[in-house]
């Protein structure tokens, strides 16, 4: 399975999902004009990954900012990854935030409450 790589822009995050290594990364800002359209390829890639996942998947998330429509899309991504727990796979979600960004810390806490997968909230 090929990597999913989407370069960051001023409106969209950088995304690098490596199926061979079981390492996924989302980083930057997420304020696209159409969040669903932007994240659709990510959903499709994850659905394929879930058919034959690695034994361990590590997800690193580091957003500077995201808008409301992106927050739903991010949750949808994390919920897909959360399914790996039900499949008996090891999952770790690492949510990074700047020490001065309470909003991102709280967003990580909110996502953590909604998921079963182990979730680390890490200050930078």
N, C-alpha and C positions, 0 to 999 in steps of 0.2 A: 504494500500500500504506500502510495506516495505521500510525502509530507504535504501538509496544508500550510502555505506561507502567504500571508497577506501583509504587505508593507504598511507601516503606519503613515497616516497623514495628519493634518491639523484637525480633522474631523473624525478620524477612525483609528482604532487601536491597531498595533502590530499584533499579528497572530501567527504563532508557529506551533503546529501540532505535529509531533513526530511519532508515528505509530510504532516504528521499529524500537524506539527507546522507551515508549510509553510516557513521553514527556510533552506536556502542553503548556503553552504560555500565551497569555493575553496581557498587553501592556500599552498604556497611553491614555488617550482621550476617546470617548465614544459619544459623539453627537452627530451621527450621520443624518442626512435628510430623511432617509427611510431605513429605520433600524431593521425591520423585518427583511427587507431586500438585502441589506448588507450582511446580515448574519445567516441568511438561508444556506449559503455554501458551507458554513460551519456546521449547521444542523445536519446537512446531508453527509458530510465527511464523518461526523460523529456516529451517525446511524450505521454507516459501513464499518467503522472501527468497532462498534459494539457487537458486531457479528463474530469477530475474532480478536478480542482484546488481549493485551499483554497481561501477565499475572499481576503486575504492579503498574499503576498509572499515577503520575505526579503532575498536578496542575498548579502552575504559578500564575497568580492574578495580581496585577499592579496597575490600577487605574488612577489617573490624576483627577479625572472627572468623568461622569457619564450622566446622560439625561434620563428622564423617566421612561421613555420608550426603550432605551438601551437596557435599563435595569431589568425589564421583563425578559428581554432577549438573553441577558447574562444569566438570569435565573433558569431559563430554559436550557441553556448550555450546561449549567451546573447540575440540573436535574437529570440530564442525559448521562452525565458522568457518574452521578450518584447511583444509577442503575447497576454499575459495576459491583457495588457492594452486595446487591441482591444475587449477583452471579458468582459470589464467592471470591472475587478478585480484591486485591489490596488497592486502596485508593487513598491519596492524600491531597487535600486542597490547601495550598498555601496562599493566604491573602495578605499581600504586602501593602502598607500604607505609610505615608509620611507622618512623622511624629506630631506635626502641627495640623493634621487633617482629621478632625474628629468625625466629619461626615463619612469619610471612607472607612474609618475604623467601625463606625456604627453600621455601615452597609455590610461590612464583613460579618459583624455579629448577627445581623438580620439573616443573611444568607446561611450562616452556620446553623441557626435555629431551624431553618427549613429543610436541612439536608441530614442524611444519615452518615455520610462519609466523614472520616476524620478531617478536621478543619483547623488549621493553625492560622492565627491572626498575628502577623509579625510587623513590628514597627521598624522603619528604616532609619 
